[in-house]
Amino acid sequence: MSRTARIHRKTAETDIALELNLDGTGAARIGTGVGFFDHMLTLLAAHASVDLVVEARGDLHVDQHHTVEDVGICLGQALREALGSKAGIGRYGHFMLPMEESLVSVAIDLGGRPFFAFDVAFPTAKIGEFDSELVYDFWQAVSTHAPCNLHVILHSGRNSHHIAEAVFKAAARALRMAIALDPRHQGIPSTKGVL
C-alpha cells in the first residue's frame, strides 16, 4: 500500500502544493520563498526519511506568517492522508537531540487527538529574516491538522538558529519512529481498535 499524499491548498493569501511519501529516502524539493524555512523543511525530510515536495507562493510582501503556517496545515493534512487507517505503525515516537549548545526533546502520538505543547523560548525575535515565533506556528498547524499530540521541550540553548534546527530535527526523528511500520503488529495500534 502506497503511503503517499498530495495536497493543494489555495487561499487569498497562499497557493501551496505539497507531496509526501512516508516511505521515502529523505529527498526534498522545497521552494517557499522563505530561505530559512526551506532549510528547516529540507532537514525535516532528511531526518524523518520521508520524501517531501513543497511549492508555495504566499503574500511575502505582508510577512512570512501565512506561508509558514499554511505549509504546516498542508503537511498535517498530508500526514493524515498518507497514514490512512494507521494500521501497523508504531504510533508513538520520541527523540532527544543535541545541536551544538542546544538540546531539544520531542514526543509525538499519532493517535488522532490534537494537542500541542511547546516549551521553547528563542533568545532572539529573528533568525536572519525569519521570525522565530513562526516555528511555533508551523508545528501547531501540523499538530492540529495531522492530527497528533506533539510535545516540544527546550532543555538548553543560546543560539536561535541552533534551537530551531534542533526542534525540526528532533521532531523529524520522533516522527520517523512513529510512522515506522512494526512487523510484529499489523493492526491498529490501539486497544480500542480504531484511531
Summary of the structure (lengths in Angstrom):
residues: 195
radius of gyration: 15.9
end to end distance: 18.4
largest distance: 50.8
contacts: 695
relative contact order: 0.20
helix: 33%
strand: 32%
